[in-house]
Structure formats: structure tokens, C-alpha cells
Amino acid sequence: MDESLRLYSYWRSSAAYRVRIGLNLKGLAYDTVPVHLLRDGGEQHQDAFRAANPQRLVPVLQHGGHVQRQSLAILEYLDETWPEPPLLPRDPGERQRVRALALAVACDIHPLNNLRVLQYLERRWQVPQPEREEWIRHWIGEGFAALETMLAGDPATGRYCHGDAPGLADCALVPQVYSARRFGVDLGPYPTLVRIEQACLALPAFAAASPDAQPDRPA
């Protein structure tokens, strides 16, 4: 039975970055299949990739003959299939907290800054790049302000988002901080987020998942 893992990824995709972190934390070997989101109008729109994901989004994880979609669903699949080390706590209340933190990024911050949203603003409404980037900074700032309060004010926060072991929420947070830095967001008001990010980046699993470490990163 084929148990190989293949990750359809783009080096700078925040969602793919999350899954790379999760795979690395689990110590799982995988093959990267690059999907260039800009070349030739976006390789995600080609028929071959649309067959794997009708949403035309990365990441997609192929595990043997099974195709997995949606980054947080993929991460929970990894956690259920390879339980150690866990990405989610065992206690239901703690699991809810970690999921809520991850979803605050994946559902409330990232979608507003997704490539297809920015392309729509540009192509349909002719929004200039400076205004598009201000849009990005505004919505990241809104989300980060809430996350900073949620994390700084909760004794469950430890070295990482939840306690002293990295998990699902850290898989979501670190790529979003990378994106914030890319677009010049002032991170001064979010010391807890930056502290957690720096603790994560010191771990090999996070360093190896970084966009700058990916095989499809442009020279």
C-alpha cells in the first residue's frame, strides 16, 4: 500500500507553510510538488491541479491514494493519523482554545489577504498597489490586536501559543507573522506574538518550513 506523502505547495503560501510546519513537527518525510500561483496566470487554475482541488488553492496533501484539502483540516488529519507529538491537547476545553486561536488566523485574517482577493481588488476595481497593501496591513493589524489580547491575557499561554510545546495554533501564527513582516506591518504593539514567533523559529521544524528554505523559492 502506498503511504507516501506529497505536498502540493507554493513557497510563499501561508496555508502551505502551516502544513509544512505540521509535517516537520511530526517528523514526516514528504515530497514537495510546486504549484506556482503566478506563473502563466497561476498553475492552480490548470486542469491537472483543478482535478486535485476544485477550489484552486494550495495546499493539497496526497497520502497514498487519498487527497487532503484545507490546511487546518490537513493538520488535524496528521494529528489523528500520527498522534505523536500532538498538535492539539487532549482536554476538550484546551483543544477548543487552540482551535480558536488557529481559526482566528485561518478564517478571520488570512482570507482577507489571500492572493485571489488582492487580484480581484486589482483587476475588478483597479485598486492601486499602495492601497491594496494598506488593506493588508489594516486587516492583519485588526486580527493581531485581538490575538495579542487573547494570548497575553491567558495563563494557558506559555513559551508557545498553548503551553510549552508547539501545536496547531503556532502552525497558523508563524506564517501570518511572516506575511505581516513582508507587508511592513508594525509589530511593536504585539510583543506576545513576536515572542512566540521567535521561540518557534528557533526550532528546526519551523526553520525548515520557512518560505526561504523551499525548493521552489526563486533564486
Secondary structure, 3 states (H helix, E strand, C coil): CCCCEEEEECCCCHHHHHHHHHHHHCCCCCEEEECCCCHHHCHHHCHHHHHHCCCCCCCEEEECCEEEECHHHHHHHHHHHCCCCCCCCCCHHHHHHHHHHHHHHHCCCHHHHCHHHHHHHHHHHCCCHHHHHHHHHHHHHHHHHHHHHHHHCCCCECCCCCECCCCHHHHHHHHHHHHHHHCCCCCCCCHHHHHHHHHHHCCHHHHHHCHHHCCCCCC
